[in-house]
């Protein structure tokens, strides 16, 4: 099973001051932190550091996480282009055409990895803004419909939900929460 990943769509580049705030905040949260390039961070963080009261009984961080800003002028431009070359009209869904994005990805697919990926994504969104794009597994559309902060639901070419940090946090509190992988 693939590890969980969420993408935050951005309407423009992350300003240098905001990127520094993000870097500083992630470094404070993590027990391990490394900046592999400007805007790309490898870290390990426990669920309780992100406000979770139940980490599924896993005391140690489940795996490393990567938080990476991508797009023109920052890095991973080819990856950004590949992920956004799917003919989906995001402007009609979220109100803008993304020029940059942030990915938050775990290295393993244990239950706590899903929780930490989501909460880490919401924390990043608190700093950089944007709209999360979450691929949905079968049956999840009805679970996320109506959650606060939901911006849009899409079904083509695959089911996705778009929302705010509030949406991500509300989804995490739903019984049986799990990201699609």
C-alpha positions as a Markdown table, in Angstrom:
| # | Residue | x | y | z |
|---|---|---|---|---|
| 1 | Unk | 0.0 | 0.0 | 0.0 |
| 2 | Unk | 1.3 | 3.5 | -0.9 |
| 3 | Unk | 2.0 | 6.0 | 1.8 |
| 4 | Unk | -0.5 | 8.8 | 2.3 |
| 5 | Unk | 0.0 | 12.1 | 0.5 |
| 6 | Unk | -1.9 | 15.3 | 0.4 |
| 7 | Unk | -1.4 | 18.3 | -1.9 |
| 8 | Unk | -2.1 | 21.9 | -1.1 |
| 9 | Unk | -2.9 | 23.9 | -4.2 |
| 10 | Unk | -1.6 | 27.5 | -4.2 |
| 11 | Unk | -2.6 | 30.5 | -6.3 |
| 12 | Unk | 1.0 | 31.8 | -6.4 |
| 13 | Unk | 4.5 | 31.3 | -5.0 |
| 14 | Unk | 5.1 | 31.2 | -1.3 |
| 15 | Unk | 6.7 | 34.5 | -0.3 |
| 16 | Unk | 10.2 | 34.2 | 1.3 |
| 17 | Unk | 9.0 | 35.4 | 4.7 |
| 18 | Unk | 6.1 | 32.9 | 4.8 |
| 19 | Unk | 8.6 | 30.1 | 3.7 |
| 20 | Unk | 10.9 | 31.1 | 6.6 |
| 21 | Unk | 7.9 | 31.0 | 9.1 |
| 22 | Unk | 7.0 | 27.5 | 7.7 |
| 23 | Unk | 10.6 | 26.3 | 8.1 |
| 24 | Unk | 10.9 | 27.6 | 11.6 |
| 25 | Unk | 7.5 | 26.1 | 12.6 |
| 26 | Unk | 8.3 | 22.7 | 11.2 |
| 27 | Unk | 11.7 | 22.7 | 12.8 |
| 28 | Unk | 10.1 | 23.4 | 16.2 |
| 29 | Unk | 7.5 | 20.6 | 15.8 |
| 30 | Unk | 9.9 | 17.9 | 14.7 |
| 31 | Unk | 12.3 | 15.8 | 16.7 |
| 32 | Unk | 14.2 | 15.3 | 13.4 |
| 33 | Unk | 14.3 | 18.1 | 10.8 |
| 34 | Unk | 16.4 | 18.6 | 7.7 |
| 35 | Unk | 16.0 | 21.1 | 4.9 |
| 36 | Unk | 17.1 | 19.3 | 1.7 |
| 37 | Unk | 16.6 | 22.5 | -0.4 |
| 38 | Unk | 14.8 | 25.8 | 0.1 |
| 39 | Unk | 11.2 | 24.8 | 0.5 |
| 40 | Unk | 11.8 | 21.1 | 0.9 |
| 41 | Unk | 11.9 | 19.5 | 4.4 |
| 42 | Unk | 12.3 | 16.1 | 5.8 |
| 43 | Unk | 11.0 | 15.6 | 9.3 |
| 44 | Unk | 9.7 | 13.3 | 12.0 |
| 45 | Unk | 6.9 | 14.5 | 14.2 |
| 46 | Unk | 4.6 | 12.8 | 16.7 |
| 47 | Unk | 0.8 | 13.1 | 16.4 |
| 48 | Unk | 0.5 | 14.7 | 19.8 |
| 49 | Unk | 2.7 | 17.6 | 18.6 |
| 50 | Unk | 0.0 | 18.4 | 16.1 |
| 51 | Unk | -2.9 | 18.3 | 18.6 |
| 52 | Unk | -4.0 | 14.7 | 18.3 |
| 53 | Unk | -5.1 | 13.1 | 21.5 |
| 54 | Unk | -5.0 | 9.5 | 20.1 |
| 55 | Unk | -2.2 | 8.3 | 18.0 |
| 56 | Unk | -3.4 | 4.7 | 17.8 |
| 57 | Unk | -1.0 | 3.6 | 20.6 |
| 58 | Unk | 2.1 | 4.3 | 18.5 |
| 59 | Unk | 4.5 | 6.1 | 20.8 |
| 60 | Unk | 7.3 | 6.7 | 18.3 |
| 61 | Unk | 6.9 | 8.7 | 15.1 |
| 62 | Unk | 5.8 | 6.2 | 12.5 |
| 63 | Unk | 8.1 | 7.4 | 9.7 |
| 64 | Unk | 9.7 | 10.4 | 8.2 |
| 65 | Unk | 7.6 | 12.9 | 6.4 |
| 66 | Unk | 8.4 | 15.1 | 3.5 |
| 67 | Unk | 7.0 | 18.6 | 3.0 |
| 68 | Unk | 7.9 | 20.1 | -0.3 |
| 69 | Unk | 6.9 | 23.3 | -2.0 |
| 70 | Unk | 6.9 | 22.9 | -5.8 |
| 71 | Unk | 6.4 | 25.0 | -8.9 |
| 72 | Unk | 8.2 | 27.6 | -11.0 |
| 73 | Unk | 11.2 | 29.1 | -9.4 |
| 74 | Unk | 11.3 | 26.9 | -6.3 |
| 75 | Unk | 11.8 | 23.3 | -7.5 |
| 76 | Unk | 10.2 | 20.1 | -8.5 |
| 77 | Unk | 8.7 | 22.0 | -11.5 |
| 78 | Unk | 8.5 | 18.8 | -13.6 |
| 79 | Unk | 6.5 | 17.0 | -10.9 |
| 80 | Unk | 4.2 | 20.0 | -10.5 |
| 81 | Unk | 3.6 | 20.0 | -14.2 |
| 82 | Unk | 3.0 | 16.3 | -14.3 |
| 83 | Unk | 0.5 | 16.4 | -11.4 |
| 84 | Unk | -1.4 | 19.3 | -12.9 |
| 85 | Unk | -1.5 | 18.1 | -16.5 |
| 86 | Unk | -4.7 | 16.2 | -16.0 |
| 87 | Unk | -7.1 | 18.5 | -17.8 |
| 88 | Unk | -9.1 | 19.2 | -14.6 |
| 89 | Unk | -10.4 | 22.8 | -14.5 |
| 90 | Unk | -9.4 | 23.6 | -10.9 |
| 91 | Unk | -10.4 | 27.2 | -11.3 |
| 92 | Unk | -14.1 | 26.3 | -11.6 |
| 93 | Unk | -13.7 | 24.0 | -8.5 |
| 94 | Unk | -11.5 | 26.1 | -6.1 |
| 95 | Unk | -11.6 | 29.6 | -7.6 |
| 96 | Unk | -8.0 | 29.7 | -9.0 |
| 97 | Unk | -5.6 | 27.9 | -11.3 |
| 98 | Unk | -2.8 | 26.6 | -9.1 |
| 99 | Unk | 0.7 | 27.9 | -10.0 |
| 100 | Unk | 2.5 | 26.2 | -7.1 |
| 101 | Unk | 1.7 | 23.4 | -4.6 |
| 102 | Unk | 2.9 | 21.9 | -1.4 |
| 103 | Unk | 3.0 | 18.1 | -0.9 |
| 104 | Unk | 2.9 | 16.5 | 2.5 |
| 105 | Unk | 3.9 | 12.8 | 2.2 |
| 106 | Unk | 4.5 | 10.0 | 4.7 |
| 107 | Unk | 7.1 | 7.3 | 4.1 |
| 108 | Unk | 4.8 | 4.5 | 5.4 |
| 109 | Unk | 1.1 | 3.7 | 5.4 |
| 110 | Unk | 0.3 | 2.8 | 9.0 |
| 111 | Unk | -2.9 | 4.3 | 10.6 |
| 112 | Unk | -1.0 | 7.0 | 12.5 |
| 113 | Unk | 0.8 | 8.0 | 9.3 |
| 114 | Unk | -2.6 | 9.0 | 7.8 |
| 115 | Unk | -3.4 | 11.0 | 10.9 |
| 116 | Unk | -0.1 | 12.8 | 11.0 |
| 117 | Unk | -0.1 | 13.5 | 7.2 |
| 118 | Unk | -3.5 | 15.2 | 7.5 |
| 119 | Unk | -2.7 | 17.2 | 10.7 |
| 120 | Unk | 0.7 | 18.2 | 9.3 |
| 121 | Unk | -1.1 | 19.3 | 6.1 |
| 122 | Unk | -3.5 | 21.5 | 8.1 |
| 123 | Unk | -0.6 | 23.0 | 10.0 |
| 124 | Unk | 1.2 | 23.8 | 6.8 |
| 125 | Unk | -2.0 | 25.4 | 5.4 |
| 126 | Unk | -2.3 | 27.6 | 8.5 |
| 127 | Unk | 0.9 | 29.2 | 7.4 |
| 128 | Unk | 0.9 | 29.1 | 3.6 |
| 129 | Unk | -2.8 | 29.1 | 2.9 |
| 130 | Unk | -4.1 | 27.3 | -0.1 |
| 131 | Unk | -6.7 | 24.6 | -0.7 |
| 132 | Unk | -6.0 | 20.9 | 0.0 |
| 133 | Unk | -6.7 | 18.4 | -2.7 |
| 134 | Unk | -7.4 | 14.9 | -1.2 |
| 135 | Unk | -8.0 | 11.9 | -3.4 |
| 136 | Unk | -11.0 | 9.9 | -2.0 |
| 137 | Unk | -11.3 | 6.2 | -1.7 |
| 138 | Unk | -14.6 | 4.3 | -2.4 |
| 139 | Unk | -17.3 | 5.4 | -0.1 |
| 140 | Unk | -15.5 | 8.5 | 1.3 |
| 141 | Unk | -17.5 | 11.0 | -0.8 |
| 142 | Unk | -20.4 | 10.7 | 1.6 |
| 143 | Unk | -18.1 | 10.9 | 4.6 |
| 144 | Unk | -16.6 | 14.3 | 3.6 |
| 145 | Unk | -19.7 | 15.8 | 2.1 |
| 146 | Unk | -21.0 | 18.6 | 4.3 |
| 147 | Unk | -17.9 | 18.9 | 6.5 |
| 148 | Unk | -17.0 | 22.5 | 7.4 |
| 149 | Unk | -14.4 | 24.0 | 5.1 |
| 150 | Unk | -15.2 | 21.8 | 2.1 |
| 151 | Unk | -14.8 | 23.8 | -1.0 |
| 152 | Unk | -15.7 | 21.3 | -3.7 |
| 153 | Unk | -16.1 | 17.6 | -4.6 |
| 154 | Unk | -14.9 | 16.3 | -8.0 |
| 155 | Unk | -15.6 | 13.0 | -9.5 |
| 156 | Unk | -13.6 | 13.1 | -12.7 |
| 157 | Unk | -11.1 | 11.8 | -13.6 |
| 158 | Unk | -11.1 | 10.4 | -10.0 |
| 159 | Unk | -13.0 | 11.3 | -6.8 |
| 160 | Unk | -11.4 | 14.3 | -4.9 |
| 161 | Unk | -12.3 | 16.7 | -2.2 |
| 162 | Unk | -11.0 | 20.2 | -2.0 |
| 163 | Unk | -11.0 | 22.1 | 1.3 |
| 164 | Unk | -9.5 | 24.3 | 3.9 |
| 165 | Unk | -7.4 | 23.4 | 7.0 |
| 166 | Unk | -10.7 | 23.4 | 8.9 |
| 167 | Unk | -12.0 | 20.7 | 6.5 |
| 168 | Unk | -8.9 | 18.5 | 7.0 |
| 169 | Unk | -9.2 | 18.8 | 10.8 |
| 170 | Unk | -13.0 | 18.0 | 10.7 |
| 171 | Unk | -12.3 | 14.9 | 8.5 |
| 172 | Unk | -9.7 | 13.6 | 10.9 |
| 173 | Unk | -12.3 | 13.6 | 13.7 |
| 174 | Unk | -14.6 | 11.3 | 11.7 |
| 175 | Unk | -14.7 | 7.7 | 12.8 |
| 176 | Unk | -12.5 | 5.5 | 10.6 |
| 177 | Unk | -10.6 | 8.4 | 9.1 |
| 178 | Unk | -8.0 | 7.2 | 6.5 |
| 179 | Unk | -6.5 | 8.9 | 3.5 |
| 180 | Unk | -6.7 | 7.2 | 0.1 |
| 181 | Unk | -3.4 | 5.7 | -1.0 |
